[in-house]
């Protein structure tokens, strides 16, 4: 099996270029590799900082779903304020949510609702950056870059770039929800499609892992480069890079985490065949395999009568997959499956 990366090869800033055998793909008999993707991440990682092995899944509903049509229907408000959808009771007395989320209503005892959070930025971009980073943005929309790191990048900085053979911070699907900012590219998210295929990577089963290990050992015997001062620091960092790439390449748990086919069909049916179901099921698998934080964007909630649709049409389109996938995830996490 082989992870192959498409992209431009880079050398270190001081001109030291690792020989071809540094590439895991070369070890496996191919070209650019996972090591090339990991290089900037490993080079700036502080491996001395590690936190407890806790994990989280961040479900982000970009654009801003209506409170009335989701988790805060205001059942005592006048009908003109509440909108077309009725509130329904949940399995927790005195708590009601919108009828658009019937499965989540049945699992309300397994999550907490915080209805008091808000911000004052009226723009989608500025508001998104504030809830993703915790800092106010000077821009209403996307005129300015994400100048603060998102929570997943902070987790990667504290916990380390690799965790259990997987990148610590994974995003599914790929999006413009921000990154590491001033922390550096080492802590940017590892993007994955809803199919389970990492963005820019492909997996081939072209060489047995035993042969890959033999080639790695052979490379180590030929690597007799003297290491002094800054050169030693750079080369040692590259060795750590190669170790991380090799760990991900050879870890059965890491490799299988990307394969939704490993899940029983009834489980996949519970989550749903839509992107929301696939991404949340992948997120659960990544967490189980050792990832630190998985960020999942579900739906497009820009609904105020323009090209994004109305609040009513937007809820009808976006709530069913969210309801199915999130309720399945919550149930699985609560049962320890």
Backbone torsions as a table, in degrees:
resi	resn	phi	psi	omega
1	UNK	NA	147.7	-172.7
2	UNK	-150.1	133.2	173.5
3	UNK	-96.2	122.8	-179.4
4	UNK	-118.6	132.5	-178.5
5	UNK	-108.0	139.2	172.8
6	UNK	-100.4	128.2	-179.0
7	UNK	162.3	-179.0	-177.1
8	UNK	-88.8	132.7	177.0
9	UNK	-72.2	141.7	-179.8
10	UNK	-122.6	151.3	173.8
11	UNK	-109.5	169.3	179.6
12	UNK	-73.4	158.6	-173.7
13	UNK	-65.9	-22.8	-178.8
14	UNK	-95.3	11.8	173.2
15	UNK	91.1	-7.5	179.0
16	UNK	-76.5	120.6	-178.8
17	UNK	-113.4	122.9	179.6
18	UNK	-68.3	144.3	-177.4
19	UNK	-71.9	167.4	-172.9
20	UNK	-55.8	-29.2	-176.2
21	UNK	-71.6	-7.7	174.9
22	UNK	-68.5	-25.2	-175.8
23	UNK	-77.8	131.2	178.3
24	UNK	-62.0	-33.7	177.9
25	UNK	-63.0	-36.5	177.2
26	UNK	-68.6	-36.5	175.5
27	UNK	-61.9	-33.2	-178.4
28	UNK	-93.9	-2.2	178.5
29	UNK	91.0	33.0	-179.4
30	UNK	-138.6	-164.2	-174.6
31	UNK	-102.0	-122.4	-177.3
32	UNK	-60.1	148.9	-167.2
33	UNK	-140.4	-179.3	176.2
34	UNK	-57.6	-33.7	179.8
35	UNK	-58.2	-35.1	179.7
36	UNK	-65.9	-35.7	176.4
37	UNK	-70.6	-37.2	-176.4
38	UNK	-78.4	-18.6	-171.5
39	UNK	-51.4	-55.7	-177.6
40	UNK	-66.5	-25.1	-179.3
41	UNK	-74.4	-47.2	-178.7
42	UNK	-69.3	-37.3	-174.5
43	UNK	-60.6	-32.2	-177.3
44	UNK	-108.5	10.5	-177.9
45	UNK	-77.6	145.0	173.2
46	UNK	-103.6	93.8	-173.3
47	UNK	-74.1	-5.7	-179.6
48	UNK	-81.1	-12.0	-177.6
49	UNK	-103.2	120.6	179.3
50	UNK	-139.3	141.2	177.5
51	UNK	-107.8	176.4	175.8
52	UNK	-62.8	148.9	-175.3
53	UNK	-75.3	64.2	174.9
54	UNK	-101.8	156.0	-175.5
55	UNK	-136.8	161.9	-180.0
56	UNK	-150.0	153.6	172.9
57	UNK	-119.2	121.8	177.6
58	UNK	-100.1	116.5	176.9
59	UNK	-99.8	116.2	-173.8
60	UNK	-113.1	124.1	-179.9
61	UNK	-105.5	88.7	-171.6
62	UNK	-68.6	142.4	177.7
63	UNK	100.7	-28.4	174.6
64	UNK	96.5	89.8	176.4
65	UNK	-66.4	147.7	177.5
66	UNK	-65.0	132.3	176.4
67	UNK	-62.1	-40.0	-176.5
68	UNK	-61.9	-38.6	-175.0
69	UNK	-89.9	5.4	-178.7
70	UNK	-130.6	-96.0	-169.3
71	UNK	-104.5	-0.7	-178.1
72	UNK	-140.3	71.2	-170.7
73	UNK	-75.0	-7.3	179.7
74	UNK	52.1	65.1	-173.5
75	UNK	-62.6	-20.8	-179.4
76	UNK	-93.8	-1.0	179.1
77	UNK	-79.2	157.6	176.3
78	UNK	-58.5	151.9	-176.1
79	UNK	-57.6	-37.2	-178.8
80	UNK	-63.1	-26.0	178.0
81	UNK	-86.0	-36.9	-174.0
82	UNK	-72.2	-28.7	-178.9
83	UNK	91.5	-172.3	-170.9
84	UNK	-79.9	-14.4	-175.5
85	UNK	-97.7	141.5	-177.4
86	UNK	-89.4	150.7	172.1
87	UNK	-75.1	149.3	175.5
88	UNK	-128.7	151.5	177.2
89	UNK	-73.1	156.8	177.5
90	UNK	-112.6	-177.9	177.3
91	UNK	-81.2	10.4	172.2
92	UNK	-114.9	118.5	-178.6
93	UNK	-53.9	139.8	176.3
94	UNK	75.6	-0.9	176.9
95	UNK	-107.3	126.4	177.6
96	UNK	-124.4	145.5	172.5
97	UNK	-130.4	-179.2	-176.5
98	UNK	-72.6	150.4	176.7
99	UNK	-65.2	-9.4	176.8
100	UNK	-72.9	-10.6	-175.6
101	UNK	-126.5	61.0	-174.5
102	UNK	-67.1	-35.0	-179.9
103	UNK	-71.5	-38.4	176.8
104	UNK	-69.0	-27.3	175.4
105	UNK	-63.8	-33.6	-180.0
106	UNK	-78.1	-11.4	-178.7
107	UNK	-116.3	19.4	-174.2
108	UNK	-64.5	-20.8	178.2
109	UNK	-75.1	-3.3	-176.7
110	UNK	-111.0	7.4	175.2
111	UNK	-147.9	164.3	179.4
112	UNK	-114.5	141.7	177.2
113	UNK	-104.9	128.5	174.8
114	UNK	-115.9	108.3	-172.7
115	UNK	-102.9	10.9	-174.6
116	UNK	-106.2	1.2	-178.1
117	UNK	-82.5	139.5	176.9
118	UNK	-159.8	170.4	171.7
119	UNK	-145.6	169.6	-172.5
120	UNK	-106.2	7.5	-179.1
121	UNK	-88.4	117.1	-177.2
122	UNK	-80.3	-6.2	-178.5
123	UNK	-91.0	148.1	178.2
124	UNK	-62.8	-47.1	-176.4
125	UNK	-65.3	-48.3	-179.4
126	UNK	-64.8	-40.8	177.6
127	UNK	-64.9	-40.6	179.3
128	UNK	-61.7	-43.4	-179.5
129	UNK	-65.2	-35.3	-178.7
130	UNK	-68.8	-41.7	-178.7
131	UNK	-76.6	-23.1	178.5
132	UNK	-84.0	-27.5	-174.2
133	UNK	-114.4	-22.9	-175.3
134	UNK	87.0	0.1	-179.5
135	UNK	-115.1	144.3	175.2
136	UNK	-70.2	146.3	179.2
137	UNK	-103.6	143.7	176.7
138	UNK	-77.3	-11.1	-176.3
139	UNK	-111.9	141.3	176.6
140	UNK	-71.6	-39.5	-176.5
141	UNK	-119.6	-130.1	-171.8
142	UNK	-109.6	22.8	-178.4
143	UNK	-64.3	-34.1	-179.8
144	UNK	-103.3	151.8	177.1
145	UNK	-69.8	166.5	173.7
146	UNK	-68.9	100.4	-171.4
147	UNK	-89.7	0.4	174.3
148	UNK	-127.8	150.0	-178.3
149	UNK	-74.4	143.1	175.0
150	UNK	-75.4	166.5	-171.6
151	UNK	-61.1	-37.3	179.8
152	UNK	-63.6	-34.9	177.7
153	UNK	-68.7	-35.7	176.6
154	UNK	-64.7	-41.8	177.7
155	UNK	-60.6	-44.3	179.8
156	UNK	-63.7	-36.5	179.2
157	UNK	-65.8	-40.2	-177.1
158	UNK	-79.3	-40.4	-172.0
159	UNK	-90.6	-22.3	-175.2
160	UNK	108.6	155.3	-172.1
161	UNK	-73.2	-27.7	-179.5
162	UNK	-119.1	145.4	-177.1
163	UNK	-147.0	113.9	178.4
164	UNK	62.8	28.0	-178.6
165	UNK	89.5	-4.0	179.8
166	UNK	-117.4	155.9	169.4
167	UNK	-59.5	142.4	-178.1
168	UNK	-67.1	-38.3	-176.0
169	UNK	-114.0	113.1	-179.3
170	UNK	-119.7	141.6	177.7
171	UNK	-123.2	131.4	-178.3
172	UNK	-142.5	121.3	-8.9
173	UNK	-78.3	178.1	178.9
174	UNK	-64.1	144.2	-177.2
175	UNK	-158.9	178.0	178.5
176	UNK	-102.0	39.5	-175.7
177	UNK	-82.1	16.5	176.4
178	UNK	96.2	171.1	-176.6
179	UNK	-150.8	-144.0	-170.8
180	UNK	-81.6	-18.8	-179.4
181	UNK	51.7	-126.2	-173.7
182	UNK	-71.5	-9.3	175.5
183	UNK	-69.0	-24.3	178.6
184	UNK	107.8	156.3	-175.9
185	UNK	-60.9	-18.6	179.9
186	UNK	-59.0	-24.3	-172.6
187	UNK	-112.0	15.3	173.6
188	UNK	-69.4	159.3	-179.2
189	UNK	-70.3	152.1	172.2
190	UNK	-91.2	109.6	-172.5
191	UNK	-84.6	140.1	-178.4
192	UNK	-134.4	135.7	174.3
193	UNK	-71.0	163.1	178.0
194	UNK	-66.1	-15.4	176.6
195	UNK	-77.1	-11.1	-175.5
196	UNK	95.3	-1.1	179.1
197	UNK	-87.0	122.8	175.8
198	UNK	-60.9	139.4	-179.0
199	UNK	-62.9	123.3	179.1
200	UNK	83.9	4.0	-178.5
201	UNK	-122.7	154.0	169.6
202	UNK	-140.0	152.3	-176.1
203	UNK	-109.7	129.2	176.7
204	UNK	-124.0	142.7	174.9
205	UNK	-104.0	75.8	-171.5
206	UNK	-112.0	-12.5	-176.3
207	UNK	-150.0	134.7	179.1
208	UNK	-63.4	146.5	-179.2
209	UNK	-63.4	-28.3	177.9
210	UNK	-63.6	-40.5	177.9
211	UNK	-68.5	-36.7	177.3
212	UNK	-61.4	-42.6	178.3
213	UNK	-64.2	-40.9	178.9
214	UNK	-61.8	-41.9	-178.8
215	UNK	-68.5	-35.6	177.4
216	UNK	-65.1	-41.9	178.6
217	UNK	-65.0	-39.6	179.0
218	UNK	-63.7	-41.5	177.9
219	UNK	-59.8	-40.9	-179.1
220	UNK	-62.4	-34.7	-180.0
221	UNK	-68.3	-32.1	-178.9
222	UNK	-85.4	-14.8	-176.7
223	UNK	-81.5	91.0	-177.4
224	UNK	-113.3	19.0	-177.7
225	UNK	-63.0	128.6	177.4
226	UNK	-67.0	142.3	-176.4
227	UNK	-124.2	118.0	-178.5
228	UNK	-137.5	140.5	172.8
229	UNK	52.8	-128.9	-178.1
230	UNK	-62.8	-34.5	178.2
231	UNK	-61.1	-41.1	179.3
232	UNK	-63.3	-42.0	-179.8
233	UNK	-62.0	-44.7	-179.4
234	UNK	-65.2	-45.9	-176.8
235	UNK	-68.5	-36.9	176.9
236	UNK	-64.6	-38.6	176.9
237	UNK	-63.5	-37.4	177.9
238	UNK	-67.7	-36.1	176.1
239	UNK	-61.9	-40.3	177.9
240	UNK	-65.2	-38.9	174.9
241	UNK	-57.7	-48.6	-179.4
242	UNK	-63.8	-37.2	179.7
243	UNK	-63.9	-41.9	178.3
244	UNK	-65.2	-42.4	178.0
245	UNK	-63.8	-43.0	179.9
246	UNK	-65.6	-36.9	178.6
247	UNK	-62.3	-43.6	180.0
248	UNK	-69.6	-36.7	-179.1
249	UNK	-67.2	-37.2	-172.2
250	UNK	-102.1	-7.7	-178.8
251	UNK	-76.4	117.8	178.6
252	UNK	-61.6	-42.5	-179.0
253	UNK	-63.5	-42.6	179.7
254	UNK	-65.4	-44.7	-178.1
255	UNK	-64.9	-45.0	-176.2
256	UNK	-72.5	-20.8	-179.5
257	UNK	-61.6	-27.0	-178.6
258	UNK	-83.8	-6.8	-172.4
259	UNK	-103.3	101.6	178.6
260	UNK	-66.4	-19.1	178.0
261	UNK	-64.7	-15.4	177.2
262	UNK	-75.6	-14.4	179.2
263	UNK	-84.8	141.7	175.4
264	UNK	-59.6	146.6	-178.8
265	UNK	-57.9	-40.4	177.3
266	UNK	-58.9	-35.2	178.0
267	UNK	-67.7	-43.8	178.0
268	UNK	-63.0	-35.9	178.2
269	UNK	-66.7	-37.3	179.2
270	UNK	-63.1	-40.9	179.5
271	UNK	-74.4	-32.8	-179.5
272	UNK	104.1	153.1	-178.0
273	UNK	-87.8	-0.5	178.3
274	UNK	-79.7	171.3	-178.0
275	UNK	-60.1	-37.2	179.7
276	UNK	-59.8	-45.6	-179.5
277	UNK	-66.4	-43.2	-179.1
278	UNK	-65.2	-44.1	-176.5
279	UNK	-67.9	-40.6	-179.6
280	UNK	-71.9	-32.5	175.1
281	UNK	-68.4	-41.2	174.8
282	UNK	-61.6	-41.7	179.8
283	UNK	-58.9	-43.2	178.0
284	UNK	-62.3	-40.2	179.8
285	UNK	-67.7	-39.5	178.6
286	UNK	-63.4	-43.2	179.8
287	UNK	-63.3	-43.3	178.9
288	UNK	-62.4	-31.2	-178.5
289	UNK	-84.4	-8.7	174.1
290	UNK	124.1	-1.2	178.6
291	UNK	-63.5	154.8	-178.0
292	UNK	-88.4	-50.8	178.7
293	UNK	-141.7	131.4	176.7
294	UNK	-117.3	122.4	179.3
295	UNK	-100.8	126.5	-177.2
296	UNK	-124.4	122.6	174.8
297	UNK	-96.3	129.4	-179.4
298	UNK	-123.4	123.7	172.9
299	UNK	73.8	175.5	174.0
300	UNK	-129.0	114.3	-167.8
301	UNK	-110.4	30.0	178.8
302	UNK	-86.9	79.6	-169.4
303	UNK	-121.8	98.2	174.3
304	UNK	-150.6	42.0	171.7
305	UNK	87.7	2.6	178.1
306	UNK	-100.1	-148.8	-176.9
307	UNK	-62.3	-21.6	179.5
308	UNK	-78.1	-6.3	-179.4
309	UNK	95.8	173.7	178.3
310	UNK	-86.1	171.0	176.5
311	UNK	-60.0	-40.4	-178.9
312	UNK	-65.5	-50.8	-179.0
313	UNK	-66.6	-35.7	179.0
314	UNK	-65.0	-40.7	177.8
315	UNK	-65.8	-40.0	179.6
316	UNK	-64.9	-33.4	-179.3
317	UNK	-80.4	-40.2	-168.8
318	UNK	-98.1	-29.7	-175.2
319	UNK	-69.2	-41.6	-178.5
320	UNK	-58.4	-48.4	178.1
321	UNK	-66.4	-36.3	176.3
322	UNK	-62.6	-45.7	-178.7
323	UNK	-60.4	-46.9	-177.8
324	UNK	-66.4	-50.1	-173.1
325	UNK	-70.9	-44.7	-176.3
326	UNK	-69.7	-38.0	177.5
327	UNK	-65.2	-37.2	177.0
328	UNK	-64.8	-42.2	179.3
329	UNK	-64.4	-46.7	-178.8
330	UNK	-61.1	-41.6	179.6
331	UNK	-64.4	-43.2	179.4
332	UNK	-64.1	-44.4	-179.0
333	UNK	-64.9	-37.6	-179.4
334	UNK	-70.2	-32.5	-178.2
335	UNK	-89.2	-8.5	-179.7
336	UNK	75.6	17.9	-179.8
337	UNK	-74.8	NA	NA
